[in-house]
Amino acid sequence: MTPRSTDERDDVYKNYLLDLGRLIKEQARETKRETDCCAGAQKAFAEGKLMAYHEVISLMQQQAAAFGLSFHSIALQDINPETDLL
């Protein structure tokens, strides 16, 4: 296995964060839809998952800001946990 250059590693990290943000956002939005259409125990379970996604996305956005990264660079520019996930 050939070692990666610094630029290649940087691209891998960027792509990882971008994909991770997209996937988490997609799953959070799907879970939000589940909370809107389910009832009983299934709704309660979906609401618990939604709270977890709220925390994860909030943390990812806070850390991005702390490290000087744009929300766009982690694909979370178009989601607001406080309004979209509650």
N, C-alpha and C positions, 0 to 999 in steps of 0.2 A: 504494500500500500504506500503510495506516494504522499508525503506530508503536504498539506494544503498551505498555500501562501496566506499571508495576513489578509490580503484583499478577498481571497476566496472564503476564508473563515468569517470575515465581516459580512459578506453576502449571505452566508449560511445563517448567521445570527439574525440579520435583517429579515430574511425570508421566513425564518422560524417565528419571529415575533409577529410578522404580518399575518401569516397563516393562523397562528394561535389566536390572535385577536379576532380574525374573521370567524373562525370556528366557534369560539366562545360566544361571540355576539349572535351568531346564527342559532346556536343551541338555546341561548337565553330568550331570544325572540320566539322560538318554537315553544319553549316552556311557558312563556307569557300567554301564547294562544291557548295552550292546554288549560291554564287557570281560568280562562274566559269561557271555556266550553264544557268543562267537567264539573262533577258534583261529588259530594261525599268524601270518602277517603282518598279517591284519586285526585280530587281538587286540593285537598290538604297536602298531599304528597307533592303535587306540582308547585304549590305555594312555597313549600319548604325549599324545593330546588331553586325557585325563582329568587328567594332570599339569598341563597348561596351565590347565584350568578350576580346578583346585585353587589355583594361584597367583593367578589373576584374582579368584576369590571371596575368598580370604584378603586380598588387597590391598584390595578394595572394602570389606570389613568393617573392616580396620585404619584405612582412611581415614575411614570413617563414624565410627568411634570418636574419631579425632583431631579431627574437625570437630563432634563433639557430636551426631551424627545417630544415631537408633535404627536397628537392623538392619531393623526393621519398615518404616521409611520408604523402604528400598531393596529391600524384598521378600526379604531374606536372613536373616530371623529364624529360619527353620526348616531351616537347613542348616549343618552343621559340616564344613568341608573336611577336618579331621583324621580324622573318623570316617566321613563319608559319601562321601568321594571318594578314599580310599586303598584 
